[in-house]
Amino acid sequence: MMKFFTSLVTSCKDVAGKLRSISGKANGIEFEDRQMMQHFGFISIPKVGERCLFLQFGNVVIAVASDGKDHPAVKEGETAIYREKAHYIILKDDGTIAIKAEGGLDIDGDVRVNGEVKDKTGNLSKLRDTFNQHTHVGNLGAPTATPVPQDTGV
């Protein structure tokens, strides 16, 4: 016989990088250190107080965790990895990837781009063109100096 229990997470931890061990309470029944199943390619440790569904098959209990927070909006065919609504990666159906990281984005390793790099004002090629107009004076290529205006106290 299979039973379903909705619960709130009381603890969850990573066990040697191989599986998640989750605990929760549901209808007066306490589940401790049960294996939590997750989708292939996705891994997370839910916070205490998040929702969880425990499935019991005889003596075997597995858990599937969820959260009640707002999720990033996705369309049919799209996939998102998110922490909060304002912190996500979305694999979009049109072939693009949307990343929002309010704390910034750190990349360890080389970045290779096959295509144009753009910002809100246009292509990176504009910045490159401006840089290429920069010149140096003298045989040693010493940089030119722009005098700094003195504070006249006026």
N, CA, C and O atoms as a GROMACS GRO file, in nm:
protein
  616
    1MET      N    1   0.084  -0.117   0.000
    1MET     CA    2   0.000   0.000   0.000
    1MET      C    3   0.089   0.125   0.000
    1MET      O    4   0.189   0.131   0.072
    2MET      N    5   0.052   0.222  -0.081
    2MET     CA    6   0.128   0.346  -0.090
    2MET      C    7   0.055   0.455  -0.013
    2MET      O    8  -0.067   0.468  -0.023
    3LYS      N    9   0.132   0.534   0.064
    3LYS     CA   10   0.076   0.646   0.138
    3LYS      C   11   0.151   0.773   0.100
    3LYS      O   12   0.271   0.770   0.069
    4PHE      N   13   0.079   0.886   0.101
    4PHE     CA   14   0.137   1.016   0.073
    4PHE      C   15   0.125   1.103   0.197
    4PHE      O   16   0.021   1.104   0.262
    5PHE      N   17   0.230   1.176   0.230
    5PHE     CA   18   0.228   1.267   0.343
    5PHE      C   19   0.287   1.400   0.300
    5PHE      O   20   0.401   1.405   0.255
    6THR      N   21   0.211   1.508   0.312
    6THR     CA   22   0.270   1.640   0.288
    6THR      C   23   0.327   1.690   0.419
    6THR      O   24   0.268   1.666   0.525
    7SER      N   25   0.438   1.757   0.412
    7SER     CA   26   0.512   1.793   0.532
    7SER      C   27   0.589   1.921   0.508
    7SER      O   28   0.593   1.974   0.397
    8LEU      N   29   0.651   1.969   0.614
    8LEU     CA   30   0.750   2.077   0.605
    8LEU      C   31   0.885   2.018   0.639
    8LEU      O   32   0.896   1.934   0.728
    9VAL      N   33   0.987   2.061   0.569
    9VAL     CA   34   1.123   2.011   0.591
    9VAL      C   35   1.171   2.056   0.728
    9VAL      O   36   1.162   2.174   0.763
   10THR      N   37   1.223   1.962   0.807
   10THR     CA   38   1.284   1.997   0.937
   10THR      C   39   1.436   1.998   0.927
   10THR      O   40   1.503   2.066   1.005
   11SER      N   41   1.492   1.923   0.832
   11SER     CA   42   1.635   1.930   0.802
   11SER      C   43   1.660   1.862   0.668
   11SER      O   44   1.584   1.775   0.626
   12CYS      N   45   1.768   1.903   0.604
   12CYS     CA   46   1.810   1.839   0.479
   12CYS      C   47   1.960   1.860   0.467
   12CYS      O   48   2.010   1.970   0.493
   13LYS      N   49   2.031   1.756   0.428
   13LYS     CA   50   2.176   1.767   0.416
   13LYS      C   51   2.225   1.682   0.300
   13LYS      O   52   2.162   1.584   0.259
   14ASP      N   53   2.340   1.721   0.250
   14ASP     CA   54   2.408   1.647   0.144
   14ASP      C   55   2.491   1.538   0.210
   14ASP      O   56   2.563   1.564   0.306
   15VAL      N   57   2.482   1.416   0.160
   15VAL     CA   58   2.558   1.305   0.217
   15VAL      C   59   2.666   1.267   0.117
   15VAL      O   60   2.641   1.198   0.018
   16ALA      N   61   2.788   1.312   0.144
   16ALA     CA   62   2.906   1.278   0.063
   16ALA      C   63   2.888   1.314  -0.085
   16ALA      O   64   2.946   1.248  -0.170
   17GLY      N   65   2.808   1.416  -0.116
   17GLY     CA   66   2.791   1.457  -0.254
   17GLY      C   67   2.718   1.357  -0.340
   17GLY      O   68   2.718   1.370  -0.462
   18LYS      N   69   2.655   1.257  -0.281
   18LYS     CA   70   2.590   1.152  -0.358
   18LYS      C   71   2.438   1.153  -0.348
   18LYS      O   72   2.371   1.118  -0.445
   19LEU      N   73   2.382   1.194  -0.233
   19LEU     CA   74   2.238   1.198  -0.219
   19LEU      C   75   2.202   1.299  -0.110
   19LEU      O   76   2.288   1.344  -0.034
   20ARG      N   77   2.077   1.332  -0.105
   20ARG     CA   78   2.027   1.424  -0.002
   20ARG      C   79   1.952   1.343   0.102
   20ARG      O   80   1.874   1.253   0.069
   21SER      N   81   1.977   1.376   0.228
   21SER     CA   82   1.907   1.314   0.339
   21SER      C   83   1.813   1.420   0.395
   21SER      O   84   1.856   1.528   0.433
   22ILE      N   85   1.682   1.388   0.400
   22ILE     CA   86   1.582   1.488   0.439
   22ILE      C   87   1.498   1.435   0.555
   22ILE      O   88   1.472   1.315   0.566
   23SER      N   89   1.456   1.527   0.640
   23SER     CA   90   1.369   1.493   0.752
   23SER      C   91   1.250   1.587   0.754
   23SER      O   92   1.260   1.702   0.711
   24GLY      N   93   1.137   1.536   0.804
   24GLY     CA   94   1.016   1.618   0.814
   24GLY      C   95   0.913   1.553   0.903
   24GLY      O   96   0.928   1.438   0.943
   25LYS      N   97   0.809   1.629   0.934
   25LYS     CA   98   0.699   1.580   1.017
   25LYS      C   99   0.570   1.597   0.940
   25LYS      O  100   0.547   1.701   0.878
   26ALA      N  101   0.485   1.493   0.943
   26ALA     CA  102   0.357   1.500   0.873
   26ALA      C  103   0.253   1.425   0.953
   26ALA      O  104   0.271   1.308   0.984
   27ASN      N  105   0.144   1.491   0.986
   27ASN     CA  106   0.032   1.428   1.058
   27ASN      C  107   0.077   1.348   1.180
   27ASN      O  108   0.029   1.238   1.204
   28GLY      N  109   0.170   1.404   1.256
   28GLY     CA  110   0.218   1.337   1.377
   28GLY      C  111   0.321   1.228   1.350
   28GLY      O  112   0.372   1.168   1.445
   29ILE      N  113   0.352   1.201   1.224
   29ILE     CA  114   0.452   1.099   1.190
   29ILE      C  115   0.581   1.171   1.153
   29ILE      O  116   0.580   1.264   1.073
   30GLU      N  117   0.691   1.128   1.211
   30GLU     CA  118   0.819   1.192   1.185
   30GLU      C  119   0.901   1.104   1.091
   30GLU      O  120   0.916   0.984   1.113
   31PHE      N  121   0.954   1.166   0.986
   31PHE     CA  122   1.041   1.097   0.891
   31PHE      C  123   1.180   1.155   0.910
   31PHE      O  124   1.197   1.276   0.900
   32GLU      N  125   1.279   1.072   0.937
   32GLU     CA  126   1.414   1.122   0.960
   32GLU      C  127   1.513   1.059   0.863
   32GLU      O  128   1.510   0.938   0.837
   33ASP      N  129   1.601   1.143   0.812
   33ASP     CA  130   1.711   1.099   0.724
   33ASP      C  131   1.665   1.006   0.613
   33ASP      O  132   1.721   0.898   0.594
   34ARG      N  133   1.563   1.049   0.539
   34ARG     CA  134   1.513   0.971   0.425
   34ARG      C  135   1.577   1.024   0.297
   34ARG      O  136   1.612   1.142   0.288
   35GLN      N  137   1.593   0.937   0.200
   35GLN     CA  138   1.652   0.977   0.073
   35GLN      C  139   1.556   1.068  -0.002
   35GLN      O  140   1.437   1.039  -0.014
   36MET      N  141   1.610   1.180  -0.053
   36MET     CA  142   1.528   1.272  -0.131
   36MET      C  143   1.561   1.254  -0.280
   36MET      O  144   1.677   1.260  -0.319
   37MET      N  145   1.459   1.232  -0.360
   37MET     CA  146   1.475   1.215  -0.504
   37MET      C  147   1.467   1.351  -0.572
   37MET      O  148   1.387   1.436  -0.533
   38GLN      N  149   1.550   1.371  -0.673
   38GLN     CA  150   1.547   1.495  -0.749
   38GLN      C  151   1.562   1.463  -0.896
   38GLN      O  152   1.610   1.355  -0.933
   39HIS      N  153   1.521   1.557  -0.981
   39HIS     CA  154   1.535   1.538  -1.125
   39HIS      C  155   1.682   1.525  -1.162
   39HIS      O  156   1.768   1.587  -1.099
   40PHE      N  157   1.711   1.445  -1.262
   40PHE     CA  158   1.847   1.430  -1.312
   40PHE      C  159   1.900   1.567  -1.355
   40PHE      O  160   1.831   1.642  -1.423
   41GLY      N  161   2.023   1.598  -1.316
   41GLY     CA  162   2.086   1.723  -1.356
   41GLY      C  163   2.054   1.841  -1.266
   41GLY      O  164   2.109   1.950  -1.286
   42PHE      N  165   1.968   1.824  -1.168
   42PHE     CA  166   1.933   1.930  -1.075
   42PHE      C  167   1.965   1.882  -0.934
   42PHE      O  168   1.939   1.767  -0.899
   43ILE      N  169   2.021   1.970  -0.854
   43ILE     CA  170   2.051   1.934  -0.716
   43ILE      C  171   2.027   2.056  -0.629
   43ILE      O  172   2.063   2.168  -0.666
   44SER      N  173   1.968   2.035  -0.515
   44SER     CA  174   1.945   2.145  -0.422
   44SER      C  175   1.927   2.089  -0.282
   44SER      O  176   1.899   1.971  -0.262
   45ILE      N  177   1.944   2.176  -0.187
   45ILE     CA  178   1.918   2.144  -0.047
   45ILE      C  179   1.807   2.239  -0.004
   45ILE      O  180   1.833   2.358   0.016
   46PRO      N  181   1.684   2.189   0.012
   46PRO     CA  182   1.575   2.279   0.052
   46PRO      C  183   1.596   2.333   0.192
   46PRO      O  184   1.654   2.266   0.278
   47LYS      N  185   1.546   2.454   0.215
   47LYS     CA  186   1.556   2.518   0.347
   47LYS      C  187   1.454   2.457   0.442
   47LYS      O  188   1.350   2.405   0.401
   48VAL      N  189   1.486   2.466   0.570
   48VAL     CA  190   1.391   2.424   0.674
   48VAL      C  191   1.264   2.506   0.656
   48VAL      O  192   1.270   2.628   0.636
   49GLY      N  193   1.148   2.440   0.662
   49GLY     CA  194   1.020   2.508   0.646
   49GLY      C  195   0.962   2.499   0.506
   49GLY      O  196   0.845   2.533   0.487
   50GLU      N  197   1.041   2.455   0.407
   50GLU     CA  198   0.989   2.437   0.272
   50GLU      C  199   0.898   2.315   0.270
   50GLU      O  200   0.904   2.230   0.359
   51ARG      N  201   0.813   2.306   0.168
   51ARG     CA  202   0.719   2.194   0.157
   51ARG      C  203   0.789   2.069   0.104
   51ARG      O  204   0.886   2.076   0.029
   52CYS      N  205   0.736   1.954   0.147
   52CYS     CA  206   0.793   1.827   0.105
   52CYS      C  207   0.680   1.725   0.096
   52CYS      O  208   0.584   1.730   0.173
   53LEU      N  209   0.692   1.632   0.004
   53LEU     CA  210   0.597   1.522  -0.010
   53LEU      C  211   0.673   1.393   0.018
   53LEU      O  212   0.770   1.360  -0.052
   54PHE      N  213   0.629   1.320   0.120
   54PHE     CA  214   0.688   1.190   0.150
   54PHE      C  215   0.599   1.083   0.090
   54PHE      O  216   0.477   1.087   0.107
   55LEU      N  217   0.659   0.987   0.020
   55LEU     CA  218   0.587   0.874  -0.039
   55LEU      C  219   0.635   0.748   0.034
   55LEU      O  220   0.754   0.720   0.040
   56GLN      N  221   0.540   0.674   0.088
   56GLN     CA  222   0.577   0.554   0.163
   56GLN      C  223   0.524   0.431   0.091
   56GLN      O  224   0.405   0.421   0.063
   57PHE      N  225   0.615   0.337   0.062
   57PHE     CA  226   0.582   0.209   0.002
   57PHE      C  227   0.628   0.102   0.099
   57PHE      O  228   0.745   0.064   0.096
   58GLY      N  229   0.542   0.054   0.184
   58GLY     CA  230   0.583  -0.041   0.289
   58GLY      C  231   0.682   0.026   0.382
   58GLY      O  232   0.649   0.125   0.446
   59ASN      N  233   0.804  -0.028   0.389
   59ASN     CA  234   0.907   0.031   0.476
   59ASN      C  235   0.992   0.135   0.403
   59ASN      O  236   1.075   0.201   0.465
   60VAL      N  237   0.972   0.151   0.275
   60VAL     CA  238   1.053   0.246   0.198
   60VAL      C  239   0.982   0.381   0.193
   60VAL      O  240   0.864   0.390   0.158
   61VAL      N  241   1.055   0.486   0.230
   61VAL     CA  242   1.002   0.621   0.224
   61VAL      C  243   1.097   0.707   0.143
   61VAL      O  244   1.216   0.712   0.172
   62ILE      N  245   1.045   0.773   0.041
   62ILE     CA  246   1.125   0.868  -0.035
   62ILE      C  247   1.056   1.004  -0.027
   62ILE      O  248   0.938   1.012   0.006
   63ALA      N  249   1.129   1.109  -0.057
   63ALA     CA  250   1.075   1.244  -0.045
   63ALA      C  251   1.100   1.323  -0.172
   63ALA      O  252   1.202   1.305  -0.239
   64VAL      N  253   1.008   1.410  -0.203
   64VAL     CA  254   1.021   1.505  -0.313
   64VAL      C  255   0.995   1.642  -0.252
   64VAL      O  256   0.887   1.665  -0.198
   65ALA      N  257   1.092   1.733  -0.262
   65ALA     CA  258   1.078   1.864  -0.199
   65ALA      C  259   1.036   1.968  -0.302
   65ALA      O  260   1.065   1.956  -0.420
   66SER      N  261   0.967   2.069  -0.254
   66SER     CA  262   0.921   2.180  -0.336
   66SER      C  263   0.930   2.305  -0.253
   66SER      O  264   0.970   2.301  -0.137
   67ASP      N  265   0.892   2.417  -0.310
   67ASP     CA  266   0.883   2.538  -0.230
   67ASP      C  267   0.761   2.616  -0.272
   67ASP      O  268   0.707   2.597  -0.381
   68GLY      N  269   0.717   2.703  -0.184
   68GLY     CA  270   0.596   2.780  -0.210
   68GLY      C  271   0.625   2.920  -0.260
   68GLY      O  272   0.533   3.001  -0.271
   69LYS      N  273   0.751   2.950  -0.290
   69LYS     CA  274   0.788   3.085  -0.334
   69LYS      C  275   0.750   3.107  -0.480
   69LYS      O  276   0.717   3.014  -0.553
   70ASP      N  277   0.755   3.232  -0.519
   70ASP     CA  278   0.737   3.264  -0.660
   70ASP      C  279   0.853   3.206  -0.739
   70ASP      O  280   0.968   3.211  -0.696
   71HIS      N  281   0.822   3.151  -0.854
   71HIS     CA  282   0.923   3.097  -0.943
   71HIS      C  283   0.938   3.189  -1.063
   71HIS      O  284   0.847   3.267  -1.092
   72PRO      N  285   1.051   3.182  -1.132
   72PRO     CA  286   1.062   3.261  -1.255
   72PRO      C  287   0.959   3.210  -1.356
   72PRO      O  288   0.929   3.091  -1.361
   73ALA      N  289   0.906   3.300  -1.436
   73ALA     CA  290   0.807   3.261  -1.536
   73ALA      C  291   0.876   3.189  -1.652
   73ALA      O  292   0.975   3.239  -1.706
   74VAL      N  293   0.824   3.073  -1.688
   74VAL     CA  294   0.875   2.999  -1.803
   74VAL      C  295   0.758   2.964  -1.895
   74VAL      O  296   0.643   2.953  -1.852
   75LYS      N  297   0.791   2.946  -2.021
   75LYS     CA  298   0.690   2.907  -2.119
   75LYS      C  299   0.702   2.758  -2.145
   75LYS      O  300   0.798   2.694  -2.102
   76GLU      N  301   0.604   2.702  -2.214
   76GLU     CA  302   0.606   2.561  -2.248
   76GLU      C  303   0.737   2.527  -2.319
   76GLU      O  304   0.778   2.598  -2.411
   77GLY      N  305   0.802   2.420  -2.276
   77GLY     CA  306   0.927   2.377  -2.338
   77GLY      C  307   1.051   2.437  -2.276
   77GLY      O  308   1.162   2.402  -2.314
   78GLU      N  309   1.035   2.528  -2.180
   78GLU     CA  310   1.150   2.593  -2.118
   78GLU      C  311   1.182   2.528  -1.983
   78GLU      O  312   1.095   2.466  -1.920
   79THR      N  313   1.306   2.542  -1.940
   79THR     CA  314   1.353   2.487  -1.813
   79THR      C  315   1.424   2.595  -1.734
   79THR      O  316   1.501   2.674  -1.790
   80ALA      N  317   1.398   2.599  -1.604
   80ALA     CA  318   1.464   2.698  -1.519
   80ALA      C  319   1.532   2.631  -1.402
   80ALA      O  320   1.482   2.533  -1.346
   81ILE      N  321   1.646   2.684  -1.366
   81ILE     CA  322   1.714   2.653  -1.241
   81ILE      C  323   1.705   2.782  -1.162
   81ILE      O  324   1.747   2.888  -1.211
   82TYR      N  325   1.652   2.777  -1.041
   82TYR     CA  326   1.631   2.902  -0.970
   82TYR      C  327   1.658   2.884  -0.821
   82TYR      O  328   1.651   2.773  -0.768
   83ARG      N  329   1.687   2.994  -0.757
   83ARG     CA  330   1.698   2.996  -0.611
   83ARG      C  331   1.583   3.079  -0.557
   83ARG      O  332   1.517   3.041  -0.461
   84GLU      N  333   1.561   3.189  -0.619
   84GLU     CA  334   1.448   3.276  -0.590
   84GLU      C  335   1.407   3.338  -0.723
   84GLU      O  336   1.479   3.325  -0.822
   85LYS      N  337   1.293   3.404  -0.726
   85LYS     CA  338   1.242   3.460  -0.850
   85LYS      C  339   1.345   3.552  -0.918
   85LYS      O  340   1.352   3.558  -1.041
   86ALA      N  341   1.423   3.623  -0.837
   86ALA     CA  342   1.518   3.718  -0.893
   86ALA      C  343   1.659   3.660  -0.908
   86ALA      O  344   1.756   3.735  -0.917
   87HIS      N  345   1.671   3.528  -0.911
   87HIS     CA  346   1.803   3.464  -0.915
   87HIS      C  347   1.787   3.332  -0.991
   87HIS      O  348   1.748   3.232  -0.931
   88TYR      N  349   1.815   3.330  -1.122
   88TYR     CA  350   1.781   3.212  -1.201
   88TYR      C  351   1.864   3.198  -1.328
   88TYR      O  352   1.935   3.289  -1.369
   89ILE      N  353   1.853   3.080  -1.387
   89ILE     CA  354   1.900   3.049  -1.522
   89ILE      C  355   1.782   2.986  -1.593
   89ILE      O  356   1.725   2.889  -1.544
   90ILE      N  357   1.745   3.039  -1.709
   90ILE     CA  358   1.634   2.982  -1.786
   90ILE      C  359   1.686   2.941  -1.923
   90ILE      O  360   1.744   3.022  -1.996
   91LEU      N  361   1.665   2.814  -1.957
   91LEU     CA  362   1.694   2.765  -2.092
   91LEU      C  363   1.568   2.788  -2.172
   91LEU      O  364   1.469   2.717  -2.156
   92LYS      N  365   1.572   2.889  -2.259
   92LYS     CA  366   1.451   2.933  -2.327
   92LYS      C  367   1.426   2.851  -2.454
   92LYS      O  368   1.518   2.797  -2.515
   93ASP      N  369   1.300   2.843  -2.491
   93ASP     CA  370   1.257   2.764  -2.606
   93ASP      C  371   1.313   2.820  -2.738
   93ASP      O  372   1.325   2.746  -2.835
   94ASP      N  373   1.347   2.950  -2.740
   94ASP     CA  374   1.399   3.010  -2.864
   94ASP      C  375   1.549   2.987  -2.881
   94ASP      O  376   1.609   3.039  -2.976
   95GLY      N  377   1.612   2.908  -2.790
   95GLY     CA  378   1.754   2.877  -2.803
   95GLY      C  379   1.845   2.970  -2.723
   95GLY      O  380   1.966   2.950  -2.723
   96THR      N  381   1.789   3.070  -2.657
   96THR     CA  382   1.871   3.160  -2.576
   96THR      C  383   1.870   3.113  -2.430
   96THR      O  384   1.790   3.028  -2.391
   97ILE      N  385   1.959   3.171  -2.352
   97ILE     CA  386   1.966   3.143  -2.209
   97ILE      C  387   1.955   3.276  -2.135
   97ILE      O  388   2.030   3.369  -2.164
   98ALA      N  389   1.862   3.283  -2.041
   98ALA     CA  390   1.848   3.404  -1.959
   98ALA      C  391   1.908   3.376  -1.822
   98ALA      O  392   1.874   3.277  -1.757
   99ILE      N  393   1.998   3.464  -1.778
   99ILE     CA  394   2.061   3.451  -1.646
   99ILE      C  395   2.037   3.580  -1.570
   99ILE      O  396   2.061   3.690  -1.621
  100LYS      N  397   1.990   3.567  -1.447
  100LYS     CA  398   1.976   3.683  -1.360
  100LYS      C  399   2.043   3.648  -1.228
  100LYS      O  400   2.003   3.554  -1.160
  101ALA      N  401   2.145   3.726  -1.193
  101ALA     CA  402   2.220   3.703  -1.070
  101ALA      C  403   2.241   3.838  -1.004
  101ALA      O  404   2.333   3.912  -1.039
  102GLU      N  405   2.156   3.871  -0.908
  102GLU     CA  406   2.161   4.002  -0.846
  102GLU      C  407   2.294   4.030  -0.779
  102GLU      O  408   2.334   4.145  -0.767
  103GLY      N  409   2.364   3.926  -0.735
  103GLY     CA  410   2.494   3.945  -0.670
  103GLY      C  411   2.610   3.944  -0.767
  103GLY      O  412   2.725   3.952  -0.726
  104GLY      N  413   2.581   3.934  -0.896
  104GLY     CA  414   2.688   3.929  -0.996
  104GLY      C  415   2.707   3.788  -1.049
  104GLY      O  416   2.644   3.694  -1.002
  105LEU      N  417   2.794   3.775  -1.146
  105LEU     CA  418   2.820   3.647  -1.210
  105LEU      C  419   2.970   3.624  -1.210
  105LEU      O  420   3.044   3.703  -1.268
  106ASP      N  421   3.016   3.517  -1.147
  106ASP     CA  422   3.157   3.481  -1.144
  106ASP      C  423   3.177   3.361  -1.235
  106ASP      O  424   3.101   3.263  -1.229
  107ILE      N  425   3.279   3.368  -1.319
  107ILE     CA  426   3.311   3.257  -1.408
  107ILE      C  427   3.456   3.219  -1.383
  107ILE      O  428   3.545   3.302  -1.396
  108ASP      N  429   3.479   3.094  -1.346
  108ASP     CA  430   3.614   3.043  -1.329
  108ASP      C  431   3.651   2.969  -1.457
  108ASP      O  432   3.588   2.869  -1.492
  109GLY      N  433   3.752   3.016  -1.525
  109GLY     CA  434   3.794   2.953  -1.649
  109GLY      C  435   3.783   3.049  -1.765
  109GLY      O  436   3.742   3.164  -1.748
  110ASP      N  437   3.821   3.003  -1.881
  110ASP     CA  438   3.820   3.085  -2.001
  110ASP      C  439   3.678   3.106  -2.051
  110ASP      O  440   3.591   3.021  -2.034
  111VAL      N  441   3.656   3.221  -2.113
  111VAL     CA  442   3.529   3.251  -2.176
  111VAL      C  443   3.555   3.263  -2.326
  111VAL      O  444   3.638   3.342  -2.370
  112ARG      N  445   3.484   3.184  -2.402
  112ARG     CA  446   3.498   3.188  -2.547
  112ARG      C  447   3.365   3.228  -2.607
  112ARG      O  448   3.259   3.177  -2.568
  113VAL      N  449   3.370   3.321  -2.701
  113VAL     CA  450   3.248   3.370  -2.763
  113VAL      C  451   3.260   3.351  -2.913
  113VAL      O  452   3.357   3.397  -2.974
  114ASN      N  453   3.163   3.285  -2.972
  114ASN     CA  454   3.157   3.270  -3.116
  114ASN      C  455   3.035   3.351  -3.160
  114ASN      O  456   2.925   3.297  -3.175
  115GLY      N  457   3.055   3.478  -3.180
  115GLY     CA  458   2.946   3.569  -3.211
  115GLY      C  459   2.974   3.704  -3.149
  115GLY      O  460   3.081   3.724  -3.090
  116GLU      N  461   2.883   3.794  -3.161
  116GLU     CA  462   2.899   3.931  -3.112
  116GLU      C  463   2.865   3.939  -2.963
  116GLU      O  464   2.771   3.874  -2.917
  117VAL      N  465   2.941   4.019  -2.889
  117VAL     CA  466   2.912   4.047  -2.749
  117VAL      C  467   2.842   4.182  -2.745
  117VAL      O  468   2.892   4.280  -2.801
  118LYS      N  469   2.727   4.188  -2.680
  118LYS     CA  470   2.646   4.310  -2.678
  118LYS      C  471   2.615   4.350  -2.534
  118LYS      O  472   2.610   4.266  -2.444
  119ASP      N  473   2.594   4.479  -2.515
  119ASP     CA  474   2.539   4.528  -2.390
  119ASP      C  475   2.416   4.611  -2.424
  119ASP      O  476   2.370   4.609  -2.538
  120LYS      N  477   2.362   4.683  -2.327
  120LYS     CA  478   2.239   4.758  -2.352
  120LYS      C  479   2.256   4.869  -2.454
  120LYS      O  480   2.159   4.913  -2.515
  121THR      N  481   2.380   4.917  -2.474
  121THR     CA  482   2.402   5.029  -2.566
  121THR      C  483   2.443   4.985  -2.705
  121THR      O  484   2.449   5.068  -2.796
  122GLY      N  485   2.472   4.858  -2.723
  122GLY     CA  486   2.511   4.811  -2.856
  122GLY      C  487   2.614   4.701  -2.848
  122GLY      O  488   2.623   4.629  -2.749
  123ASN      N  489   2.694   4.690  -2.956
  123ASN     CA  490   2.794   4.584  -2.966
  123ASN      C  491   2.923   4.623  -2.898
  123ASN      O  492   2.956   4.741  -2.887
  124LEU      N  493   2.997   4.523  -2.852
  124LEU     CA  494   3.127   4.545  -2.794
  124LEU      C  495   3.223   4.604  -2.896
  124LEU      O  496   3.324   4.665  -2.859
  125SER      N  497   3.194   4.587  -3.024
  125SER     CA  498   3.282   4.641  -3.128
  125SER      C  499   3.293   4.793  -3.118
  125SER      O  500   3.395   4.850  -3.157
  126LYS      N  501   3.189   4.861  -3.066
  126LYS     CA  502   3.199   5.007  -3.045
  126LYS      C  503   3.308   5.040  -2.945
  126LYS      O  504   3.386   5.133  -2.966
  127LEU      N  505   3.315   4.963  -2.837
  127LEU     CA  506   3.419   4.983  -2.737
  127LEU      C  507   3.556   4.955  -2.798
  127LEU      O  508   3.651   5.029  -2.774
  128ARG      N  509   3.566   4.849  -2.877
  128ARG     CA  510   3.692   4.815  -2.943
  128ARG      C  511   3.735   4.926  -3.036
  128ARG      O  512   3.853   4.962  -3.038
  129ASP      N  513   3.642   4.983  -3.114
  129ASP     CA  514   3.676   5.094  -3.206
  129ASP      C  515   3.727   5.214  -3.129
  129ASP      O  516   3.823   5.278  -3.171
  130THR      N  517   3.664   5.246  -3.017
  130THR     CA  518   3.708   5.359  -2.936
  130THR      C  519   3.848   5.332  -2.881
  130THR      O  520   3.933   5.420  -2.882
  131PHE      N  521   3.871   5.210  -2.832
  131PHE     CA  522   4.003   5.175  -2.780
  131PHE      C  523   4.109   5.185  -2.888
  131PHE      O  524   4.219   5.234  -2.862
  132ASN      N  525   4.078   5.139  -3.008
  132ASN     CA  526   4.176   5.140  -3.117
  132ASN      C  527   4.215   5.281  -3.159
  132ASN      O  528   4.319   5.299  -3.222
  133GLN      N  529   4.134   5.382  -3.126
  133GLN     CA  530   4.168   5.522  -3.158
  133GLN      C  531   4.267   5.579  -3.058
  133GLN      O  532   4.324   5.686  -3.082
  134HIS      N  533   4.288   5.511  -2.946
  134HIS     CA  534   4.381   5.555  -2.842
  134HIS      C  535   4.522   5.553  -2.897
  134HIS      O  536   4.562   5.455  -2.960
  135THR      N  537   4.600   5.657  -2.873
  135THR     CA  538   4.738   5.662  -2.923
  135THR      C  539   4.834   5.692  -2.809
  135THR      O  540   4.795   5.738  -2.702
  136HIS      N  541   4.961   5.664  -2.834
  136HIS     CA  542   5.070   5.691  -2.740
  136HIS      C  543   5.169   5.784  -2.808
  136HIS      O  544   5.177   5.787  -2.931
  137VAL      N  545   5.245   5.861  -2.728
  137VAL     CA  546   5.343   5.954  -2.782
  137VAL      C  547   5.483   5.904  -2.748
  137VAL      O  548   5.504   5.843  -2.644
  138GLY      N  549   5.577   5.930  -2.834
  138GLY     CA  550   5.716   5.898  -2.805
  138GLY      C  551   5.756   5.762  -2.857
  138GLY      O  552   5.672   5.680  -2.895
  139ASN      N  553   5.888   5.740  -2.856
  139ASN     CA  554   5.943   5.615  -2.909
  139ASN      C  555   5.911   5.495  -2.821
  139ASN      O  556   5.897   5.383  -2.871
  140LEU      N  557   5.899   5.517  -2.690
  140LEU     CA  558   5.877   5.405  -2.600
  140LEU      C  559   5.729   5.372  -2.583
  140LEU      O  560   5.693   5.279  -2.511
  141GLY      N  561   5.647   5.447  -2.649
  141GLY     CA  562   5.504   5.420  -2.637
  141GLY      C  563   5.448   5.463  -2.503
  141GLY      O  564   5.351   5.406  -2.455
  142ALA      N  565   5.511   5.565  -2.442
  142ALA     CA  566   5.460   5.612  -2.313
  142ALA      C  567   5.320   5.668  -2.331
  142ALA      O  568   5.292   5.733  -2.431
  143PRO      N  569   5.231   5.643  -2.236
  143PRO     CA  570   5.094   5.692  -2.250
  143PRO      C  571   5.087   5.844  -2.245
  143PRO      O  572   5.166   5.909  -2.177
  144THR      N  573   4.992   5.898  -2.316
  144THR     CA  574   4.968   6.041  -2.311
  144THR      C  575   4.901   6.074  -2.179
  144THR      O  576   4.829   5.991  -2.123
  145ALA      N  577   4.925   6.192  -2.130
  145ALA     CA  578   4.866   6.233  -2.003
  145ALA      C  579   4.774   6.351  -2.026
  145ALA      O  580   4.809   6.443  -2.099
  146THR      N  581   4.661   6.348  -1.965
  146THR     CA  582   4.569   6.461  -1.970
  146THR      C  583   4.585   6.536  -1.839
  146THR      O  584   4.569   6.476  -1.732
  147PRO      N  585   4.616   6.667  -1.845
  147PRO     CA  586   4.634   6.740  -1.719
  147PRO      C  587   4.506   6.739  -1.636
  147PRO      O  588   4.395   6.750  -1.689
  148VAL      N  589   4.523   6.724  -1.504
  148VAL     CA  590   4.410   6.725  -1.412
  148VAL      C  591   4.389   6.869  -1.368
  148VAL      O  592   4.484   6.933  -1.321
  149PRO      N  593   4.266   6.923  -1.383
  149PRO     CA  594   4.243   7.062  -1.341
  149PRO      C  595   4.268   7.078  -1.192
  149PRO      O  596   4.227   6.995  -1.111
  150GLN      N  597   4.336   7.188  -1.156
  150GLN     CA  598   4.364   7.216  -1.017
  150GLN      C  599   4.240   7.277  -0.950
  150GLN      O  600   4.165   7.352  -1.012
  151ASP      N  601   4.221   7.243  -0.822
  151ASP     CA  602   4.111   7.300  -0.746
  151ASP      C  603   4.146   7.442  -0.709
  151ASP      O  604   4.240   7.466  -0.634
  152THR      N  605   4.070   7.538  -0.762
  152THR     CA  606   4.100   7.679  -0.735
  152THR      C  607   4.026   7.729  -0.613
  152THR      O  608   4.042   7.845  -0.574
  153GLY      N  609   3.945   7.645  -0.552
  153GLY     CA  610   3.874   7.685  -0.433
  153GLY      C  611   3.757   7.780  -0.457
  153GLY      O  612   3.700   7.833  -0.362
  154VAL      N  613   3.722   7.802  -0.583
  154VAL     CA  614   3.613   7.893  -0.615
  154VAL      C  615   3.481   7.818  -0.614
  154VAL      O  616   3.376   7.877  -0.639
   0.00000   0.00000   0.00000
